[in-house]
Amino acid sequence: MSSTLNFKAHQMVMFSATWPAVVHRLAQEYMDPNPVKVVIGSEDLAANHDVMQIVEVLDDRARYEQLTAFKISLHWLNRMGSI
């Protein structure tokens, strides 16, 4: 049993929705120089068409009012079980 406790063994796992160069460099720096990369699906980046993104450019006052209204709507949607 003592022989099994004398070796250095550890496992490090990194998760990333994408694998940009900066994540690859981190893996090489903190892990074995040749980390194993597991890809599920395609490596090609693709937009998720189920996600809607809205961009609004507002001044400071309008931004606060819009954020407050958004938080209230999220609160009510959550209470109704919609989100």
N, C-alpha and C positions, 0 to 999 in steps of 0.2 A: 504494500500500500504506500509506503514512503516513496517508492520510485515514481509513482504516478503523481505525487505532489511536487516533485522537483522541477518539472518543466514549466516554461512560460506558455500558457495558452490563453488566448482571449479571442473574442469575436467582436468585430465592429460592423454595424450595419448602417447604411445611409439610405434615406428615401428621398426621392425628388420626383415631382411631376414631370419635370423636364431634366435634361442632363446637359446644361450649358457648359462651356469651357471652364468657368469658375468652379462649378461643382466637381468636374473631373480633376482639376488641380487640387482641390481640397481632399478628394479621395486619395490621390497619389501622395499628398503630404502627410496625412494622418493615418493612412492605412498601408497595407503592403504596396510596394511600388507597382504591382500589377493587380489592381482590384478586379473582382468579378462584377460584371454589369449584367443585370437581368432586365430585359425589356419585355413588357407585356403589351401586345398590340404593335403599332407602328412607331418608328422613331421620328417620322415626319410630324411636324407640328401642324395641328389643325384646330380651327375654331370650333367651339362647342355651340351649335346652333340653338341649344335649349337655354342659353344664357343671354339675357338682354342687358346691354350696357347703355346707360343714358349719361351723356355728358352735358352739364349745364355750366355756363360761365356767368357768375353772379357777383355783384358788389358785396361788401361786408355785411350790410344790413339784410339784404335779400338772402344772402347765404345762411345767416342765422335763422331767419324766418322759414326758409325752405327746409333746413335741417330739422327744425322743431316740428314742422308739419309732417315730414317723413318719419320721424321717430314716433309721432302719435299714430300715424297710419300703420306702422309696424306693430305697435302695441295692440291696436284693435284687431288686426289680422291674426296676431298670435292668440288673442283671447277667443276669437271665433274658430280657432283651429285650422286656419287656412295656411299657416306656415309652421 
